[in-house]
């Protein structure tokens, strides 16, 4: 896996409350900052990603290891 596997605009999926959800990467976060109503501890070597849920429209922040490229299905 590359060090920075995602970029803004990428469609990704992640686990949320026991099920899978998907959305769009909105930004790579390469430093500590406030995002999605919490303090994000990120760095250039360990970035995190702010994503927007396609279902709820809400923001979340995830480490790259929690995200996967989204596979489209008929239920999207």
C-alpha positions in Angstrom: 0.0 0.0 0.0 1.3 3.4 -0.8 1.9 5.9 2.0 -0.9 8.2 0.9 -3.4 5.9 -0.8 -6.4 8.3 -1.1 -7.0 11.8 -2.5 -9.9 14.2 -2.4 -12.7 12.9 -4.6 -12.0 9.2 -4.1 -15.0 7.0 -3.3 -14.2 4.9 -0.2 -16.0 2.6 2.2 -15.5 2.0 5.9 -17.1 0.2 8.9 -19.6 2.2 10.9 -21.6 0.9 13.8 -21.3 -2.7 12.6 -22.1 -2.2 9.0 -20.4 -0.8 5.9 -21.0 2.7 4.6 -19.4 4.6 1.8 -18.7 8.2 0.8 -16.2 10.6 -0.6 -12.7 11.7 0.6 -13.0 15.4 1.2 -9.4 16.1 2.4 -6.2 14.5 3.5 -5.2 15.8 7.0 -1.4 15.9 7.4 -1.2 17.6 10.8 -3.1 17.9 14.1 -6.3 19.9 13.7 -10.0 20.0 14.5 -12.1 18.1 12.0 -15.5 16.3 12.2 -16.0 17.8 15.7 -12.9 16.2 17.2 -9.2 16.8 17.5 -7.3 14.7 14.8 -3.8 13.6 15.7 -2.3 13.2 12.2 1.1 14.0 10.6 2.7 14.0 7.2 3.9 10.5 7.8 0.6 9.3 9.3 -2.2 11.3 7.6 -5.9 10.8 8.2 -8.8 11.5 5.9 -12.0 13.5 6.3 -14.8 11.7 4.5 -18.4 12.6 3.9 -21.0 9.8 4.2 -23.1 9.4 1.0 -26.0 8.3 3.1 -26.1 10.8 6.0 -23.9 13.7 4.6 -22.0 13.8 7.9 -18.2 14.1 8.1 -16.0 11.5 9.8 -12.2 11.2 10.0 -10.4 7.9 9.5 -6.9 6.5 9.3 -6.1 5.0 5.9 -6.1 1.5 7.3 -9.9 1.9 8.0 -10.7 2.9 4.5 -11.1 0.8 1.3 -11.8 1.8 -2.3 -15.6 1.7 -2.7 -17.0 -1.2 -4.8 -20.3 -0.1 -6.4 -23.3 -2.3 -6.0 -26.9 -2.3 -7.0 -27.9 -1.1 -3.5 -25.9 2.2 -3.9 
